[in-house]
Amino acid sequence: PGLPDGTIDAKEIAIVDRITDWMQVNGEAIYETRPWKVYGEGPNVIKAGSFQGNSVSALGEKDVRFTRNKAGNVVYAMVLGWPSGEIAIESLGTSNATNPGKIRNVELIGTGERLRWRQGSDALRVTLPTQYKPTVDFAAALKVSLS
């Protein structure tokens, strides 16, 4: 918590700095985007209201949140936590109720890293490069280009 005069301590400043660093790299998945067909998927839901802040700490690499660009030909999938293995995003599978269509390309925003990915009927499966480690690993933001 901040001080009574509204200033924040060094620990809070460090957190804000890390969020700023993440946003500088991944901002395209946030700024000037629109909601997608579903807000997200995964085992954890954030509870709204007073004193519900602890629900955020349960979020992890199986929780994904979506946005899209204005044209609707790009879906951003933010995996909340840095995945240790293959990511399976069910909402982007060809037989899912979201009906995402055919995926043309998947990239990890802010990098030139090549990703292994395949879209199946059950899910989009993505493997991030094992040698790549981001400076801020709050979330892996994937840019999914649709055909």
Secondary structure, 3 states (H helix, E strand, C coil): CCCCCCCCCHHHHHHHHHHHHHHHHHHHHCCCCECCCCCEECCCCCCCCCCCHHHHHHCCCCCEEEEECCCCCEEEEEECCCCCCCEEEHHHCCCCCCCCCCEEEEEECCCCCCCEEEECCCCEEEECCCCCCCCCCCCEEEEEEEC
